[in-house]
Amino acid sequence: QAYVIVVPLRRLGCGMTTSMWRCTTLLALSIGVNAASDSQVQTVDMYRAMQKPPDGKETNRVSNNNLADILGVLRYVHQEIIVEHVAGNPERETRKYGIDSFAHYRMKVRNPDTILKDPSKMAIPGFGGFGAFDFGVATAMDLLQGLVASGDYVGISKQDSPQINFTHPWYWFSVDGDCPNLPWTCVKPYPGCTAQAPPTMPQPCDPDGCAGKQDEAARNCSSKPHFTDPSDTETARKCCLHYSSSPDKVIMGGLCDTSVSEPTGNLGCVYQYEELSSKDFLNIDDLNGINSMQCGSNGKRKCSGWKDWRDNCYDPEGKYKKRFHCEDCHDSGKWNVTTQVTGYCVEYDLHPFCQETQNLCQDPKCMALKPEEKEYGLPFWSGKCEVEGNRKRAEAVATYFLGDSVKNSHWLVDKAALDASPVCASTDISVPNQCTPNPDGGPYCTRVFGGVCSTCYLPGTDPPYPDPSTQPMCPFGVLKEKGNTPPTETKCASNDPLKICCLYGLGTCAVNGTDGSDAELTARGFLQTMRMMDNKEMVKFATRIVSGRGGAISNENGFDEEIYATWHYQPPNNPEEAWKIFEETINKSSSVDWHPSPKPKPGSGGGGGTVITILVVLLILAGLGFAAYKFYIRPRQEARQQLLPSDNRSVQMSG
């Protein structure tokens, strides 16, 4: 069976200048996916920012909620939770919503056939559309309509807004639960509601309130016992929605029963995860350094958390006791921004030019600010608008939860989870999907970006990818991911590594050497080594440069860290600029001694010193030989010659 995917042709690379085969292929063939089967179970690491439950044990398993990949959850905290001048009451006892930890969920996801067999319902292969939840309420009409029509499913949203700066998109997820159209508890002023008000008013409950999802009257709706129309907003705030395929059943949510190890894709079972324990939580105050900082009037004790540090931080210079203040800050306003001194320490604040303008980090006013003008607060959170700052934070979280599987790789996903998931591209050439590549370099899909099928392209192909501004460059290893086989017609426009294409293994790059031990010490050799995605090889390459310039590495660990920051699992957008930065990193390295004292090489016996010693010995022996000749041998010869006949002496001297 074939289906039509509802995607603008431009997203698929079809345009007026596009080669005919691409448009013909996409228009002649309907877009589809493989028929759903047990192989459609995906393993994806998801994260939440939350308050850690007592003893690290969940009070309630996660449902009717939103999760994210690592970059997504950091963006949420960085943008919406900790920015001081928009965070609310300065006398608050906790961070917004009581958030103190990141939680890690290794999710198994198997969406229903109603999603997997209809690409028009898929945001990316394997996932339905995303919807936001607020206090247990799905606030998006299209999500509620989808749950009624298709049954439970896990949704996804691709994010690449200028709220943070990175080299590829990040992802948010939605997981539905029981009665998704109503809040956890009733919301005033709903008749008879006495529950405490939620942290924020869910939009569907404003202004008249809502029943709670466990209210008996909501679950047994007398007015509409088989309620399936979320567009009836009056009933939707009073009664639980039902499945259209099983109108006698209240939507029960996609979390499988604990007795089920893998999701089936049936109603009530589209995602599963192991119950969380303490190891699945990361205390934000450990991550950002608060619990290692000094507190008290003399700074002689360690801080014991966010509130203690906020109130009692040892900050005699006032480094952390300031925040931004903005007056008349709106599109047509004057944007009068000042710095206010506070009586408490501020975890983080971001200049309003970067926080509240339409283009955020990419606003020209934000980009014109110096680093010290842009942000206040803890060093851990600095660099929200910079790729390097976001990379370091994301890798810190990934290393904590995923350990050795991501150490020194820059990866934010566990390769084991990727290998456990199905291929992204359709294996049926008659029904290509959005991950089926064409000879012009894409679209490919990689799971390196967030653990899900994320589109990317190969630069420098012939013909070139038609619209590279819409996609990130693929990671170096994309063609090694299962299912990613380039069409036979795929070729590079050049074998020059500076053009990137050959670094993916398409043909052979025109460069001397293959790895860090022998690659030519140029920008081309730098890229040839970078493609290996191995910091040990990068350090070998850099060490050869240091040695060739007469330097010596004085701090190996420090040097490793400096070199680690100069490469990534994606090629650089500007190879020449990346090479320049790499050279500057080496030249300015605090881990290199550029004027080392001469030292014998280990095991060489002294090298040049050995030669000198031999020469000295030879000179001494020559001197001894001359002295022996002068004072002993020559006098005896002369004495002997006086006893010989004169003719004999003449014969001897002439002979």
PLY file of the C-alpha trace (Angstrom):
ply
format ascii 1.0
element vertex 655
property float x
property float y
property float z
element edge 654
property int vertex1
property int vertex2
end_header
0.00 0.00 0.00
1.24 3.51 -0.82
0.69 6.79 0.94
1.35 10.44 0.23
3.52 12.36 2.68
2.40 15.90 3.33
5.71 17.75 3.04
6.50 20.79 0.87
8.49 19.71 -2.18
11.18 22.23 -1.31
11.95 20.28 1.88
12.58 17.24 -0.27
14.92 19.17 -2.53
12.55 19.53 -5.50
12.86 22.90 -7.16
13.22 24.68 -10.48
16.98 24.08 -10.59
16.83 20.52 -9.32
17.83 17.69 -11.64
14.87 15.99 -13.28
15.45 12.57 -11.73
14.85 13.89 -8.20
11.49 15.53 -8.94
10.39 12.65 -11.14
11.22 10.13 -8.45
9.41 12.00 -5.71
6.35 12.77 -7.80
6.04 9.40 -9.47
6.37 7.40 -6.26
4.21 7.78 -3.21
6.14 8.20 0.00
5.87 5.46 2.58
7.54 3.41 5.28
8.04 -0.22 5.95
5.06 -2.11 7.25
5.16 -2.01 11.02
6.51 -5.09 12.72
8.28 -6.02 15.92
11.45 -4.55 14.39
9.86 -1.11 14.72
10.71 -0.83 18.44
13.08 2.10 18.92
15.40 2.63 21.88
15.78 6.33 22.67
17.32 8.11 25.66
15.00 10.86 26.90
15.41 13.37 29.71
13.33 15.55 32.02
14.06 18.49 34.29
12.18 17.83 37.53
12.25 17.65 41.29
13.90 14.41 42.35
11.44 12.22 44.26
12.34 10.87 47.71
15.01 8.15 47.52
15.03 8.50 43.75
11.91 6.39 43.35
9.14 7.66 41.12
5.86 8.47 42.81
4.12 8.24 39.46
5.52 6.89 36.21
5.84 9.48 33.48
2.80 10.12 31.29
0.86 13.13 30.00
4.20 14.89 29.92
7.02 16.16 27.77
10.60 14.96 27.62
13.59 15.91 25.47
17.00 14.83 24.30
19.99 16.26 26.19
20.20 19.50 24.23
16.44 19.96 24.49
16.29 19.57 28.26
19.24 21.93 28.74
17.56 24.48 26.48
14.41 24.26 28.59
16.26 24.94 31.83
18.52 27.58 30.29
15.70 29.50 28.63
12.69 29.01 30.89
13.86 28.12 34.41
17.01 29.89 35.56
17.09 33.29 33.79
16.91 35.51 36.86
15.29 38.69 35.56
12.29 36.72 34.23
12.17 33.96 36.87
9.65 35.63 39.17
9.69 36.25 42.91
13.26 36.89 44.10
12.26 35.50 47.51
11.38 32.09 46.02
12.61 29.05 47.94
13.44 26.89 44.92
14.05 27.13 41.21
10.92 27.47 39.12
8.66 24.42 39.53
11.01 23.09 42.22
13.39 21.73 39.57
16.59 20.39 41.08
17.58 17.44 38.85
17.77 15.95 35.40
16.19 12.51 35.02
17.19 9.94 32.40
14.71 7.53 30.78
15.84 4.82 28.38
12.61 4.58 26.44
11.47 1.80 24.17
8.98 3.20 21.68
6.74 1.33 19.26
4.05 3.57 17.85
0.82 2.10 16.45
0.36 1.02 12.86
-2.06 3.90 12.42
1.02 6.15 12.67
3.73 3.96 11.11
1.69 3.09 8.02
0.64 6.66 7.32
3.60 8.99 6.71
1.28 11.99 6.68
0.95 11.46 10.44
4.68 11.10 11.09
6.90 14.00 12.05
9.94 11.78 11.48
10.12 8.01 10.90
8.62 6.17 13.84
7.07 9.15 15.65
3.80 11.04 15.52
3.37 14.78 15.93
4.33 16.53 19.16
1.99 18.18 21.62
2.73 20.17 24.77
1.37 19.16 28.19
0.67 21.53 31.04
-0.29 20.11 34.45
-1.25 16.86 32.72
-3.34 18.55 30.01
-2.58 18.21 26.30
-2.91 21.82 25.21
-2.72 21.23 21.42
-5.95 20.41 19.61
-4.18 18.40 16.90
-2.61 16.11 19.52
-5.98 15.39 21.14
-7.56 14.77 17.76
-4.69 12.45 16.85
-5.01 10.45 20.07
-8.74 10.00 19.51
-8.29 8.93 15.88
-5.00 6.99 15.96
-4.79 5.78 19.54
-1.90 6.38 21.92
1.41 7.46 20.40
4.70 9.10 21.25
5.14 12.44 19.50
8.25 14.37 18.53
9.20 17.91 17.56
12.43 18.94 15.82
13.84 22.13 17.32
16.48 24.46 15.92
15.46 27.86 17.25
18.03 30.54 18.14
17.34 30.01 21.86
20.62 28.13 21.98
23.35 27.73 19.40
24.46 24.31 18.18
25.55 22.50 15.03
22.39 20.41 14.61
18.75 20.28 15.82
17.50 18.92 19.11
14.23 17.16 19.97
11.26 17.30 22.30
8.94 14.34 22.93
5.37 13.97 24.15
3.98 10.88 25.90
0.24 10.69 26.44
-1.49 9.25 29.47
-4.85 8.63 31.03
-7.59 11.15 30.08
-5.12 13.56 28.40
-7.57 16.43 28.00
-8.01 17.04 31.75
-5.52 18.15 34.46
-4.11 16.04 37.27
-6.61 17.59 39.68
-9.54 19.90 39.16
-8.75 23.55 38.51
-10.72 26.39 40.06
-13.19 27.91 39.48
-14.64 24.61 38.23
-17.80 23.93 40.26
-17.05 22.11 43.51
-13.25 22.23 43.04
-11.27 22.69 46.25
-7.85 21.61 44.98
-4.79 23.80 45.27
-4.15 25.94 42.21
-1.57 24.56 39.73
1.76 26.39 39.19
0.38 27.76 35.93
-3.15 27.78 34.56
-3.51 25.25 31.70
-4.84 27.11 28.69
-7.88 24.82 28.17
-8.94 25.51 31.77
-8.80 29.28 31.47
-10.99 31.02 32.59
-13.70 28.61 33.80
-11.57 25.82 35.27
-11.59 22.08 34.56
-12.61 18.83 36.17
-9.77 16.55 37.25
-8.94 13.45 35.23
-9.74 11.16 38.19
-13.09 12.75 38.99
-15.85 10.15 38.76
-18.13 12.47 36.80
-15.38 13.09 34.24
-14.73 9.40 33.69
-18.41 8.52 33.45
-19.71 11.47 31.51
-23.48 11.43 31.70
-23.98 14.01 28.94
-21.65 12.34 26.42
-20.63 8.84 27.61
-18.67 8.16 24.37
-17.03 11.56 24.07
-14.65 11.70 21.06
-14.73 15.31 19.90
-11.98 17.50 21.47
-13.18 20.49 19.44
-16.19 20.55 21.77
-14.17 22.53 24.28
-17.00 22.94 26.76
-17.38 19.18 27.16
-13.59 18.67 26.91
-13.05 20.50 30.19
-15.59 18.30 31.95
-15.32 14.79 30.44
-12.50 12.42 29.50
-11.97 11.73 25.82
-12.46 8.23 24.38
-10.84 6.40 21.46
-12.83 6.60 18.24
-11.95 2.95 17.53
-13.13 1.90 21.01
-15.65 4.56 22.04
-16.43 2.78 25.30
-12.83 3.23 26.49
-11.40 6.37 28.07
-8.01 7.13 26.48
-5.72 5.28 28.85
-2.30 6.49 27.67
0.62 4.80 25.96
2.66 3.58 28.95
2.75 -0.23 28.99
1.99 -2.28 32.06
5.10 -3.13 34.09
4.66 -6.80 33.18
5.39 -5.98 29.52
9.06 -5.66 28.55
8.57 -4.16 25.09
5.77 -1.99 23.70
3.40 -3.62 21.24
1.93 -0.61 19.46
-1.55 -1.50 20.69
-3.87 0.77 22.68
-2.33 1.42 26.08
1.15 0.14 25.16
3.36 2.26 22.90
6.26 3.06 25.25
8.03 1.40 28.15
11.02 2.06 30.40
12.60 0.59 33.50
11.57 2.12 36.79
13.93 4.91 37.77
16.34 4.77 40.70
18.80 7.26 42.19
21.39 6.56 39.48
18.94 7.94 36.92
18.97 11.43 38.47
21.64 14.11 38.21
21.56 16.86 40.82
21.84 20.18 39.00
23.74 21.67 41.96
26.42 19.00 41.50
26.49 19.67 37.77
26.80 23.47 37.95
29.26 23.45 40.86
27.07 24.97 43.59
27.66 22.08 46.00
31.43 22.64 45.70
31.29 26.39 46.32
31.94 28.30 49.52
29.15 29.51 51.77
28.94 31.42 55.03
30.31 34.75 56.18
33.91 33.54 56.01
33.50 30.98 53.24
34.75 28.10 55.36
31.96 25.66 54.60
30.60 24.07 51.45
27.21 25.14 50.18
24.40 22.63 50.59
22.26 23.41 47.58
20.66 26.13 45.52
18.85 27.93 48.33
21.84 27.88 50.69
24.12 29.24 47.97
21.59 31.86 46.90
21.22 33.20 50.45
24.65 32.52 51.94
27.18 32.39 49.12
30.65 33.65 49.95
31.04 36.41 47.38
33.03 39.31 48.86
33.59 40.84 45.41
29.93 40.77 44.44
30.64 38.66 41.37
27.33 36.81 41.58
25.15 39.45 43.22
23.77 41.16 40.15
21.06 40.76 37.54
19.69 42.53 34.49
16.73 44.85 34.57
14.87 45.97 31.46
12.34 48.74 31.02
10.26 49.32 27.91
11.44 46.02 26.45
9.15 45.12 23.57
9.29 45.24 19.79
8.69 48.99 19.58
10.23 49.84 22.95
13.41 51.67 23.90
15.00 48.63 25.58
16.52 50.43 28.55
18.71 47.72 30.11
20.55 48.23 33.39
22.37 46.06 35.91
20.89 45.77 39.39
22.87 44.80 42.48
21.11 42.06 44.45
21.29 40.89 48.04
21.54 37.26 46.93
23.65 35.24 44.54
22.27 34.69 41.04
22.69 31.31 39.37
22.28 32.76 35.88
20.97 35.77 34.02
20.99 36.59 30.32
20.88 40.02 28.74
17.36 40.92 27.52
18.75 41.48 24.01
19.41 37.72 23.93
16.46 36.54 26.03
13.45 38.56 24.91
14.07 39.80 21.37
12.45 37.97 18.49
15.72 36.47 17.25
17.14 35.83 20.73
20.81 34.75 20.50
20.89 35.71 16.82
19.58 39.22 17.35
22.17 41.76 16.15
22.00 43.62 19.48
22.76 40.39 21.32
25.58 39.42 18.99
27.21 42.83 19.44
27.57 42.35 23.21
30.88 41.33 24.75
30.81 38.05 26.72
31.05 39.88 30.05
28.11 42.09 29.03
25.91 39.22 27.90
25.65 36.94 30.94
25.92 36.93 34.73
26.13 33.98 37.09
27.88 30.64 37.35
30.58 29.79 34.78
28.84 26.48 34.03
25.90 28.28 32.42
27.93 30.83 30.44
27.98 30.62 26.66
24.27 29.93 26.04
24.60 31.60 22.65
27.86 29.80 21.80
28.27 26.31 20.32
31.24 25.49 22.55
29.42 26.37 25.78
26.40 24.25 24.86
28.65 21.39 23.77
30.45 21.28 27.12
27.21 21.32 29.11
25.57 18.65 26.98
28.61 16.40 27.16
28.75 16.76 30.94
25.18 15.46 31.19
25.79 12.71 28.62
28.95 11.52 30.38
27.16 11.31 33.72
24.29 9.19 32.41
25.93 7.26 29.55
29.47 6.86 30.88
32.23 5.28 28.83
29.97 4.81 25.82
30.30 8.53 25.02
33.52 9.49 26.77
35.95 11.48 24.60
33.71 11.13 21.53
31.56 14.29 21.72
28.56 11.98 21.26
25.39 12.72 23.21
23.80 9.34 22.46
24.69 5.76 23.34
25.73 3.71 20.31
24.12 0.64 21.88
20.74 2.39 21.82
21.28 3.36 18.19
22.20 -0.18 17.20
19.08 -1.51 18.95
16.81 0.69 16.82
15.55 0.00 13.29
17.03 1.54 10.17
15.70 4.96 9.26
15.60 4.69 5.47
12.97 2.54 3.80
14.38 -0.78 2.61
11.82 -0.91 -0.19
13.03 1.22 -3.10
9.51 1.45 -4.45
8.37 3.35 -1.36
11.17 5.73 -0.33
10.76 7.82 2.78
12.27 11.07 4.01
15.49 9.19 4.89
16.00 7.67 1.42
19.04 9.43 -0.10
19.48 10.65 -3.65
22.81 10.94 -5.53
23.04 14.65 -4.72
24.09 14.04 -1.13
20.82 13.54 0.69
18.62 13.45 2.49
20.30 10.91 4.76
19.16 10.20 8.29
21.41 9.80 11.29
20.57 8.78 14.84
23.62 10.63 16.18
21.43 13.73 16.51
19.20 12.94 19.49
18.98 9.18 18.93
16.17 9.52 16.36
16.03 9.61 12.55
17.30 13.12 11.88
17.86 14.33 8.33
21.23 15.63 7.13
23.23 15.98 3.91
26.70 15.31 2.48
28.43 18.49 1.26
30.46 18.64 -1.92
28.66 16.02 -4.02
28.21 16.23 -7.78
25.48 17.38 -8.25
25.36 19.31 -4.97
22.60 19.04 -2.40
19.93 21.52 -3.59
19.15 23.37 -0.37
21.86 22.86 2.28
20.55 25.73 4.40
17.62 23.52 5.44
19.73 20.66 6.82
22.83 20.19 8.97
25.85 18.38 7.60
25.86 14.67 8.38
28.29 13.31 10.97
31.45 11.75 9.55
30.24 8.21 10.26
26.79 8.50 8.70
27.51 5.98 5.93
28.49 3.44 8.58
25.08 3.63 10.25
22.95 0.68 9.30
20.72 1.19 6.31
22.62 4.23 4.99
23.80 3.05 1.58
24.48 5.83 -0.94
23.02 5.42 -4.44
25.57 4.05 -6.91
25.57 7.35 -8.81
26.75 9.30 -5.76
30.12 10.94 -6.30
32.19 13.81 -4.95
32.84 16.92 -7.01
36.44 16.91 -5.71
38.82 14.62 -3.84
40.20 17.60 -1.92
39.53 17.12 1.83
38.83 20.83 2.11
35.67 20.19 0.07
34.58 17.66 2.77
32.82 15.09 0.56
35.65 12.55 0.31
35.98 12.49 4.11
32.77 10.42 4.24
34.49 7.56 2.43
33.20 8.40 -1.03
36.33 7.79 -3.05
39.82 8.63 -1.80
40.96 11.97 -0.45
44.01 13.62 -2.03
46.11 13.86 1.11
49.31 12.28 2.38
48.87 9.97 5.34
45.87 8.30 6.91
45.85 9.08 10.64
47.38 11.21 13.37
50.77 9.49 13.15
51.44 10.21 9.49
48.89 12.65 8.03
50.46 15.70 6.41
50.69 18.65 8.80
48.29 20.85 6.85
44.59 21.70 6.91
44.01 18.64 4.71
45.83 16.36 7.12
43.93 17.95 9.99
40.59 17.03 8.35
41.84 13.56 7.41
42.61 12.94 11.08
39.42 14.56 12.34
37.26 12.19 10.28
38.45 9.36 12.57
36.59 11.01 15.48
39.29 9.83 17.89
40.95 12.30 20.23
44.01 10.07 20.58
44.64 10.44 16.86
44.06 14.19 17.03
46.58 14.47 19.89
49.15 12.48 17.89
48.67 14.88 15.00
48.99 17.93 17.25
52.03 16.51 19.05
53.86 16.16 15.74
53.21 19.84 15.07
54.53 20.81 18.51
57.69 18.70 18.06
58.27 20.09 14.58
58.21 23.61 15.97
60.69 22.84 18.72
58.20 22.56 21.57
57.49 19.92 24.20
54.23 19.00 25.89
54.48 19.76 29.60
50.92 18.79 30.63
49.53 15.84 28.71
46.06 15.92 30.26
45.70 19.63 29.69
46.89 19.28 26.10
44.40 16.47 25.47
41.56 18.69 26.69
42.65 21.61 24.53
42.82 19.47 21.39
39.50 17.79 22.22
37.76 21.15 21.88
39.00 21.64 18.30
37.05 18.86 16.56
33.57 17.35 16.43
31.67 14.42 14.94
30.47 16.74 12.18
32.79 18.43 9.68
33.45 22.13 10.27
31.41 24.61 8.25
34.61 26.45 7.38
37.55 24.01 7.19
40.19 26.71 6.76
38.90 28.62 9.77
38.82 25.40 11.82
42.45 24.74 10.88
43.39 28.28 11.92
41.71 27.79 15.29
43.48 24.46 15.70
46.88 26.08 15.06
46.09 28.96 17.41
45.08 26.46 20.10
48.49 24.80 19.80
50.43 28.07 19.63
48.67 29.47 22.71
48.54 26.22 24.65
49.41 26.52 28.33
50.32 22.81 28.20
53.25 23.29 25.80
56.78 24.44 26.64
58.07 26.22 23.55
61.65 26.61 24.91
62.46 23.26 26.50
65.96 22.45 27.82
67.82 19.88 25.68
67.20 16.42 27.05
68.47 13.03 25.89
65.78 10.96 24.27
64.72 8.02 26.45
66.65 4.87 25.55
68.95 6.69 23.10
72.02 6.73 25.32
72.23 10.48 25.00
72.01 10.89 21.23
74.30 13.75 20.24
76.05 13.54 23.62
77.38 10.07 22.72
79.11 11.43 19.63
80.77 14.18 21.65
82.00 11.65 24.20
83.55 9.49 21.48
85.35 12.49 19.96
86.76 13.48 23.36
88.03 9.93 23.97
89.67 9.85 20.54
91.40 13.17 21.19
92.70 11.93 24.54
94.02 8.74 22.96
95.68 10.74 20.20
97.34 12.97 22.80
98.60 9.96 24.75
99.97 8.45 21.56
101.84 11.62 20.69
103.30 11.87 24.19
104.47 8.24 24.08
106.14 8.79 20.74
107.89 11.98 21.84
109.15 10.88 25.23
109.78 7.15 24.80
109.75 5.71 21.30
111.62 8.48 19.42
114.61 8.75 21.90
115.14 4.97 21.70
115.05 5.01 17.92
117.64 7.79 17.80
119.90 5.90 20.23
119.65 2.73 18.16
120.43 4.57 14.93
123.76 5.81 16.33
124.99 2.17 16.58
124.32 1.34 12.89
126.73 1.89 9.91
126.19 5.10 8.05
125.31 3.31 4.78
122.76 1.14 6.53
121.29 4.21 8.10
121.12 5.79 4.68
119.39 2.79 3.16
116.83 2.66 5.98
116.00 6.31 5.77
115.64 6.25 2.05
113.53 3.08 2.11
0 1
1 2
2 3
3 4
4 5
5 6
6 7
7 8
8 9
9 10
10 11
11 12
12 13
13 14
14 15
15 16
16 17
17 18
18 19
19 20
20 21
21 22
22 23
23 24
24 25
25 26
26 27
27 28
28 29
29 30
30 31
31 32
32 33
33 34
34 35
35 36
36 37
37 38
38 39
39 40
40 41
41 42
42 43
43 44
44 45
45 46
46 47
47 48
48 49
49 50
50 51
51 52
52 53
53 54
54 55
55 56
56 57
57 58
58 59
59 60
60 61
61 62
62 63
63 64
64 65
65 66
66 67
67 68
68 69
69 70
70 71
71 72
72 73
73 74
74 75
75 76
76 77
77 78
78 79
79 80
80 81
81 82
82 83
83 84
84 85
85 86
86 87
87 88
88 89
89 90
90 91
91 92
92 93
93 94
94 95
95 96
96 97
97 98
98 99
99 100
100 101
101 102
102 103
103 104
104 105
105 106
106 107
107 108
108 109
109 110
110 111
111 112
112 113
113 114
114 115
115 116
116 117
117 118
118 119
119 120
120 121
121 122
122 123
123 124
124 125
125 126
126 127
127 128
128 129
129 130
130 131
131 132
132 133
133 134
134 135
135 136
136 137
137 138
138 139
139 140
140 141
141 142
142 143
143 144
144 145
145 146
146 147
147 148
148 149
149 150
150 151
151 152
152 153
153 154
154 155
155 156
156 157
157 158
158 159
159 160
160 161
161 162
162 163
163 164
164 165
165 166
166 167
167 168
168 169
169 170
170 171
171 172
172 173
173 174
174 175
175 176
176 177
177 178
178 179
179 180
180 181
181 182
182 183
183 184
184 185
185 186
186 187
187 188
188 189
189 190
190 191
191 192
192 193
193 194
194 195
195 196
196 197
197 198
198 199
199 200
200 201
201 202
202 203
203 204
204 205
205 206
206 207
207 208
208 209
209 210
210 211
211 212
212 213
213 214
214 215
215 216
216 217
217 218
218 219
219 220
220 221
221 222
222 223
223 224
224 225
225 226
226 227
227 228
228 229
229 230
230 231
231 232
232 233
233 234
234 235
235 236
236 237
237 238
238 239
239 240
240 241
241 242
242 243
243 244
244 245
245 246
246 247
247 248
248 249
249 250
250 251
251 252
252 253
253 254
254 255
255 256
256 257
257 258
258 259
259 260
260 261
261 262
262 263
263 264
264 265
265 266
266 267
267 268
268 269
269 270
270 271
271 272
272 273
273 274
274 275
275 276
276 277
277 278
278 279
279 280
280 281
281 282
282 283
283 284
284 285
285 286
286 287
287 288
288 289
289 290
290 291
291 292
292 293
293 294
294 295
295 296
296 297
297 298
298 299
299 300
300 301
301 302
302 303
303 304
304 305
305 306
306 307
307 308
308 309
309 310
310 311
311 312
312 313
313 314
314 315
315 316
316 317
317 318
318 319
319 320
320 321
321 322
322 323
323 324
324 325
325 326
326 327
327 328
328 329
329 330
330 331
331 332
332 333
333 334
334 335
335 336
336 337
337 338
338 339
339 340
340 341
341 342
342 343
343 344
344 345
345 346
346 347
347 348
348 349
349 350
350 351
351 352
352 353
353 354
354 355
355 356
356 357
357 358
358 359
359 360
360 361
361 362
362 363
363 364
364 365
365 366
366 367
367 368
368 369
369 370
370 371
371 372
372 373
373 374
374 375
375 376
376 377
377 378
378 379
379 380
380 381
381 382
382 383
383 384
384 385
385 386
386 387
387 388
388 389
389 390
390 391
391 392
392 393
393 394
394 395
395 396
396 397
397 398
398 399
399 400
400 401
401 402
402 403
403 404
404 405
405 406
406 407
407 408
408 409
409 410
410 411
411 412
412 413
413 414
414 415
415 416
416 417
417 418
418 419
419 420
420 421
421 422
422 423
423 424
424 425
425 426
426 427
427 428
428 429
429 430
430 431
431 432
432 433
433 434
434 435
435 436
436 437
437 438
438 439
439 440
440 441
441 442
442 443
443 444
444 445
445 446
446 447
447 448
448 449
449 450
450 451
451 452
452 453
453 454
454 455
455 456
456 457
457 458
458 459
459 460
460 461
461 462
462 463
463 464
464 465
465 466
466 467
467 468
468 469
469 470
470 471
471 472
472 473
473 474
474 475
475 476
476 477
477 478
478 479
479 480
480 481
481 482
482 483
483 484
484 485
485 486
486 487
487 488
488 489
489 490
490 491
491 492
492 493
493 494
494 495
495 496
496 497
497 498
498 499
499 500
500 501
501 502
502 503
503 504
504 505
505 506
506 507
507 508
508 509
509 510
510 511
511 512
512 513
513 514
514 515
515 516
516 517
517 518
518 519
519 520
520 521
521 522
522 523
523 524
524 525
525 526
526 527
527 528
528 529
529 530
530 531
531 532
532 533
533 534
534 535
535 536
536 537
537 538
538 539
539 540
540 541
541 542
542 543
543 544
544 545
545 546
546 547
547 548
548 549
549 550
550 551
551 552
552 553
553 554
554 555
555 556
556 557
557 558
558 559
559 560
560 561
561 562
562 563
563 564
564 565
565 566
566 567
567 568
568 569
569 570
570 571
571 572
572 573
573 574
574 575
575 576
576 577
577 578
578 579
579 580
580 581
581 582
582 583
583 584
584 585
585 586
586 587
587 588
588 589
589 590
590 591
591 592
592 593
593 594
594 595
595 596
596 597
597 598
598 599
599 600
600 601
601 602
602 603
603 604
604 605
605 606
606 607
607 608
608 609
609 610
610 611
611 612
612 613
613 614
614 615
615 616
616 617
617 618
618 619
619 620
620 621
621 622
622 623
623 624
624 625
625 626
626 627
627 628
628 629
629 630
630 631
631 632
632 633
633 634
634 635
635 636
636 637
637 638
638 639
639 640
640 641
641 642
642 643
643 644
644 645
645 646
646 647
647 648
648 649
649 650
650 651
651 652
652 653
653 654
